[in-house]
Amino acid sequence: MSSPKSDAPKLVSIKTSNGHLIIELHSASIGQQEAPKIVEEVSAALAQHPGQGHYFVLDLSAVGMLASMGLGMCVDLRNRAADRGFRPILFGLNQYLDDLMRMMRVERLFNIAANRAELERLIGQ
């Protein structure tokens, strides 16, 4: 009998900094397999964190492609974060993701930080 593998690649890292919640995604593409796992992990972190007046940063630097489930995941996480009082930021968008967010008008739901300096200016670090 074999034991379940625990060396599966980590999809998400969750960090806090000055009260802000920073979510770094580690998958090159996010679709129907990755999105539910990410939502589950991030939802647990949101439930434990008072968000009032802080930022929720969704870092997509490592993501190259979002399927429709991945795009829906971004909106879902944004809504969950906003319900907790966070102000949402998208960071690390490549040109494809930036175009996708604008085409689907998702960028209206987030502040978008184009680079690290802009992110640090937004969250006050």
TIDOKOL-545976 format. One record per residue (C-alpha): residue number from 0; residue in three letters; y, z, x. Coordinates in nm, 2 decimals. Last residue first. Layout:
<node><resi>NUM</resi><resn>ALA</resn><north>Y</north><up>Z</up><east>X</east></node>
...
//
This chain:
<node><resi>124</resi><resn>GLN</resn><north>4.97</north><up>0.21</up><east>0.60</east></node>
<node><resi>123</resi><resn>GLY</resn><north>5.18</north><up>0.17</up><east>0.28</east></node>
<node><resi>122</resi><resn>ILE</resn><north>4.93</north><up>0.00</up><east>0.05</east></node>
<node><resi>121</resi><resn>LEU</resn><north>5.14</north><up>-0.31</up><east>0.01</east></node>
<node><resi>120</resi><resn>ARG</resn><north>5.27</north><up>-0.32</up><east>0.37</east></node>
<node><resi>119</resi><resn>GLU</resn><north>4.92</north><up>-0.27</up><east>0.50</east></node>
<node><resi>118</resi><resn>LEU</resn><north>4.79</north><up>-0.56</up><east>0.29</east></node>
<node><resi>117</resi><resn>GLU</resn><north>5.08</north><up>-0.78</up><east>0.40</east></node>
<node><resi>116</resi><resn>ALA</resn><north>5.00</north><up>-0.71</up><east>0.76</east></node>
<node><resi>115</resi><resn>ARG</resn><north>4.63</north><up>-0.78</up><east>0.71</east></node>
<node><resi>114</resi><resn>ASN</resn><north>4.69</north><up>-1.12</up><east>0.56</east></node>
<node><resi>113</resi><resn>ALA</resn><north>4.74</north><up>-1.30</up><east>0.22</east></node>
<node><resi>112</resi><resn>ALA</resn><north>4.75</north><up>-0.99</up><east>0.01</east></node>
<node><resi>111</resi><resn>ILE</resn><north>4.71</north><up>-1.08</up><east>-0.35</east></node>
<node><resi>110</resi><resn>ASN</resn><north>4.83</north><up>-0.85</up><east>-0.62</east></node>
<node><resi>109</resi><resn>PHE</resn><north>4.57</north><up>-0.89</up><east>-0.90</east></node>
<node><resi>108</resi><resn>LEU</resn><north>4.53</north><up>-0.99</up><east>-1.26</east></node>
<node><resi>107</resi><resn>ARG</resn><north>4.75</north><up>-1.30</up><east>-1.23</east></node>
<node><resi>106</resi><resn>GLU</resn><north>4.52</north><up>-1.42</up><east>-0.95</east></node>
<node><resi>105</resi><resn>VAL</resn><north>4.25</north><up>-1.47</up><east>-1.21</east></node>
<node><resi>104</resi><resn>ARG</resn><north>4.42</north><up>-1.79</up><east>-1.34</east></node>
<node><resi>103</resi><resn>MET</resn><north>4.09</north><up>-1.98</up><east>-1.32</east></node>
<node><resi>102</resi><resn>MET</resn><north>4.25</north><up>-2.25</up><east>-1.10</east></node>
<node><resi>101</resi><resn>ARG</resn><north>4.45</north><up>-1.98</up><east>-0.91</east></node>
<node><resi>100</resi><resn>MET</resn><north>4.14</north><up>-1.77</up><east>-0.83</east></node>
<node><resi>99</resi><resn>LEU</resn><north>3.94</north><up>-2.09</up><east>-0.74</east></node>
<node><resi>98</resi><resn>ASP</resn><north>4.21</north><up>-2.22</up><east>-0.51</east></node>
<node><resi>97</resi><resn>ASP</resn><north>4.23</north><up>-1.88</up><east>-0.33</east></node>
<node><resi>96</resi><resn>LEU</resn><north>3.85</north><up>-1.87</up><east>-0.31</east></node>
<node><resi>95</resi><resn>TYR</resn><north>3.83</north><up>-2.21</up><east>-0.15</east></node>
<node><resi>94</resi><resn>GLN</resn><north>4.13</north><up>-2.15</up><east>0.08</east></node>
<node><resi>93</resi><resn>ASN</resn><north>3.97</north><up>-1.82</up><east>0.21</east></node>
<node><resi>92</resi><resn>LEU</resn><north>4.07</north><up>-1.50</up><east>0.03</east></node>
<node><resi>91</resi><resn>GLY</resn><north>4.08</north><up>-1.19</up><east>0.25</east></node>
<node><resi>90</resi><resn>PHE</resn><north>4.24</north><up>-0.95</up><east>0.01</east></node>
<node><resi>89</resi><resn>LEU</resn><north>4.26</north><up>-0.91</up><east>-0.36</east></node>
<node><resi>88</resi><resn>ILE</resn><north>4.47</north><up>-0.60</up><east>-0.47</east></node>
<node><resi>87</resi><resn>PRO</resn><north>4.43</north><up>-0.39</up><east>-0.79</east></node>
<node><resi>86</resi><resn>ARG</resn><north>4.66</north><up>-0.10</up><east>-0.89</east></node>
<node><resi>85</resi><resn>PHE</resn><north>4.43</north><up>0.19</up><east>-0.97</east></node>
<node><resi>84</resi><resn>GLY</resn><north>4.47</north><up>0.41</up><east>-1.29</east></node>
<node><resi>83</resi><resn>ARG</resn><north>4.11</north><up>0.46</up><east>-1.37</east></node>
<node><resi>82</resi><resn>ASP</resn><north>4.12</north><up>0.18</up><east>-1.64</east></node>
<node><resi>81</resi><resn>ALA</resn><north>4.28</north><up>-0.04</up><east>-1.37</east></node>
<node><resi>80</resi><resn>ALA</resn><north>3.97</north><up>0.01</up><east>-1.15</east></node>
<node><resi>79</resi><resn>ARG</resn><north>3.73</north><up>-0.08</up><east>-1.43</east></node>
<node><resi>78</resi><resn>ASN</resn><north>3.94</north><up>-0.38</up><east>-1.52</east></node>
<node><resi>77</resi><resn>ARG</resn><north>3.95</north><up>-0.50</up><east>-1.16</east></node>
<node><resi>76</resi><resn>LEU</resn><north>3.58</north><up>-0.45</up><east>-1.12</east></node>
<node><resi>75</resi><resn>ASP</resn><north>3.51</north><up>-0.66</up><east>-1.43</east></node>
<node><resi>74</resi><resn>VAL</resn><north>3.75</north><up>-0.93</up><east>-1.31</east></node>
<node><resi>73</resi><resn>CYS</resn><north>3.59</north><up>-0.95</up><east>-0.97</east></node>
<node><resi>72</resi><resn>MET</resn><north>3.24</north><up>-0.94</up><east>-1.12</east></node>
<node><resi>71</resi><resn>GLY</resn><north>3.33</north><up>-1.23</up><east>-1.35</east></node>
<node><resi>70</resi><resn>LEU</resn><north>3.42</north><up>-1.44</up><east>-1.04</east></node>
<node><resi>69</resi><resn>GLY</resn><north>3.09</north><up>-1.34</up><east>-0.89</east></node>
<node><resi>68</resi><resn>MET</resn><north>2.90</north><up>-1.43</up><east>-1.21</east></node>
<node><resi>67</resi><resn>SER</resn><north>3.07</north><up>-1.77</up><east>-1.21</east></node>
<node><resi>66</resi><resn>ALA</resn><north>2.96</north><up>-1.83</up><east>-0.86</east></node>
<node><resi>65</resi><resn>LEU</resn><north>3.18</north><up>-1.71</up><east>-0.57</east></node>
<node><resi>64</resi><resn>MET</resn><north>3.16</north><up>-1.87</up><east>-0.23</east></node>
<node><resi>63</resi><resn>GLY</resn><north>3.26</north><up>-1.79</up><east>0.13</east></node>
<node><resi>62</resi><resn>VAL</resn><north>3.27</north><up>-1.41</up><east>0.11</east></node>
<node><resi>61</resi><resn>ALA</resn><north>3.32</north><up>-1.22</up><east>0.44</east></node>
<node><resi>60</resi><resn>SER</resn><north>3.70</north><up>-1.16</up><east>0.39</east></node>
<node><resi>59</resi><resn>LEU</resn><north>3.66</north><up>-1.08</up><east>0.02</east></node>
<node><resi>58</resi><resn>ASP</resn><north>3.82</north><up>-0.74</up><east>0.04</east></node>
<node><resi>57</resi><resn>LEU</resn><north>3.88</north><up>-0.59</up><east>-0.31</east></node>
<node><resi>56</resi><resn>VAL</resn><north>4.15</north><up>-0.33</up><east>-0.26</east></node>
<node><resi>55</resi><resn>PHE</resn><north>4.19</north><up>-0.07</up><east>-0.54</east></node>
<node><resi>54</resi><resn>TYR</resn><north>4.54</north><up>0.08</up><east>-0.49</east></node>
<node><resi>53</resi><resn>HIS</resn><north>4.66</north><up>0.43</up><east>-0.57</east></node>
<node><resi>52</resi><resn>GLY</resn><north>4.91</north><up>0.56</up><east>-0.83</east></node>
<node><resi>51</resi><resn>GLN</resn><north>4.64</north><up>0.73</up><east>-1.04</east></node>
<node><resi>50</resi><resn>GLY</resn><north>4.30</north><up>0.64</up><east>-0.90</east></node>
<node><resi>49</resi><resn>PRO</resn><north>4.11</north><up>0.96</up><east>-0.92</east></node>
<node><resi>48</resi><resn>HIS</resn><north>3.77</north><up>0.88</up><east>-0.75</east></node>
<node><resi>47</resi><resn>GLN</resn><north>3.43</north><up>0.98</up><east>-0.86</east></node>
<node><resi>46</resi><resn>ALA</resn><north>3.39</north><up>0.72</up><east>-1.14</east></node>
<node><resi>45</resi><resn>LEU</resn><north>3.53</north><up>0.45</up><east>-0.92</east></node>
<node><resi>44</resi><resn>ALA</resn><north>3.26</north><up>0.51</up><east>-0.66</east></node>
<node><resi>43</resi><resn>ALA</resn><north>2.98</north><up>0.49</up><east>-0.92</east></node>
<node><resi>42</resi><resn>SER</resn><north>3.14</north><up>0.17</up><east>-1.05</east></node>
<node><resi>41</resi><resn>VAL</resn><north>3.15</north><up>0.02</up><east>-0.70</east></node>
<node><resi>40</resi><resn>GLU</resn><north>2.77</north><up>0.06</up><east>-0.66</east></node>
<node><resi>39</resi><resn>GLU</resn><north>2.67</north><up>-0.07</up><east>-1.00</east></node>
<node><resi>38</resi><resn>VAL</resn><north>2.92</north><up>-0.36</up><east>-0.98</east></node>
<node><resi>37</resi><resn>ILE</resn><north>2.79</north><up>-0.46</up><east>-0.64</east></node>
<node><resi>36</resi><resn>LYS</resn><north>2.43</north><up>-0.46</up><east>-0.76</east></node>
<node><resi>35</resi><resn>PRO</resn><north>2.52</north><up>-0.66</up><east>-1.07</east></node>
<node><resi>34</resi><resn>ALA</resn><north>2.71</north><up>-0.92</up><east>-0.87</east></node>
<node><resi>33</resi><resn>GLU</resn><north>2.45</north><up>-0.99</up><east>-0.60</east></node>
<node><resi>32</resi><resn>GLN</resn><north>2.17</north><up>-1.15</up><east>-0.79</east></node>
<node><resi>31</resi><resn>GLN</resn><north>2.38</north><up>-1.35</up><east>-1.04</east></node>
<node><resi>30</resi><resn>GLY</resn><north>2.62</north><up>-1.48</up><east>-0.78</east></node>
<node><resi>29</resi><resn>ILE</resn><north>2.81</north><up>-1.37</up><east>-0.47</east></node>
<node><resi>28</resi><resn>SER</resn><north>2.81</north><up>-1.58</up><east>-0.16</east></node>
<node><resi>27</resi><resn>ALA</resn><north>2.86</north><up>-1.50</up><east>0.20</east></node>
<node><resi>26</resi><resn>SER</resn><north>2.77</north><up>-1.13</up><east>0.12</east></node>
<node><resi>25</resi><resn>HIS</resn><north>2.94</north><up>-0.84</up><east>0.29</east></node>
<node><resi>24</resi><resn>LEU</resn><north>3.20</north><up>-0.72</up><east>0.03</east></node>
<node><resi>23</resi><resn>GLU</resn><north>3.45</north><up>-0.47</up><east>0.14</east></node>
<node><resi>22</resi><resn>ILE</resn><north>3.58</north><up>-0.23</up><east>-0.13</east></node>
<node><resi>21</resi><resn>ILE</resn><north>3.88</north><up>-0.02</up><east>-0.03</east></node>
<node><resi>20</resi><resn>LEU</resn><north>3.98</north><up>0.27</up><east>-0.26</east></node>
<node><resi>19</resi><resn>HIS</resn><north>4.32</north><up>0.41</up><east>-0.19</east></node>
<node><resi>18</resi><resn>GLY</resn><north>4.38</north><up>0.78</up><east>-0.17</east></node>
<node><resi>17</resi><resn>ASN</resn><north>4.52</north><up>0.76</up><east>0.18</east></node>
<node><resi>16</resi><resn>SER</resn><north>4.22</north><up>0.56</up><east>0.29</east></node>
<node><resi>15</resi><resn>THR</resn><north>3.89</north><up>0.55</up><east>0.11</east></node>
<node><resi>14</resi><resn>LYS</resn><north>3.60</north><up>0.33</up><east>0.20</east></node>
<node><resi>13</resi><resn>ILE</resn><north>3.32</north><up>0.15</up><east>0.01</east></node>
<node><resi>12</resi><resn>SER</resn><north>3.10</north><up>-0.09</up><east>0.19</east></node>
<node><resi>11</resi><resn>VAL</resn><north>2.92</north><up>-0.36</up><east>-0.01</east></node>
<node><resi>10</resi><resn>LEU</resn><north>2.63</north><up>-0.60</up><east>0.00</east></node>
<node><resi>9</resi><resn>LYS</resn><north>2.42</north><up>-0.41</up><east>0.26</east></node>
<node><resi>8</resi><resn>PRO</resn><north>2.14</north><up>-0.63</up><east>0.39</east></node>
<node><resi>7</resi><resn>ALA</resn><north>1.79</north><up>-0.51</up><east>0.30</east></node>
<node><resi>6</resi><resn>ASP</resn><north>1.65</north><up>-0.28</up><east>0.56</east></node>
<node><resi>5</resi><resn>SER</resn><north>1.52</north><up>-0.03</up><east>0.31</east></node>
<node><resi>4</resi><resn>LYS</resn><north>1.19</north><up>-0.22</up><east>0.24</east></node>
<node><resi>3</resi><resn>PRO</resn><north>0.97</north><up>-0.08</up><east>-0.02</east></node>
<node><resi>2</resi><resn>SER</resn><north>0.66</north><up>0.09</up><east>0.11</east></node>
<node><resi>1</resi><resn>SER</resn><north>0.33</north><up>-0.10</up><east>0.15</east></node>
<node><resi>0</resi><resn>MET</resn><north>0.00</north><up>0.00</up><east>0.00</east></node>
//
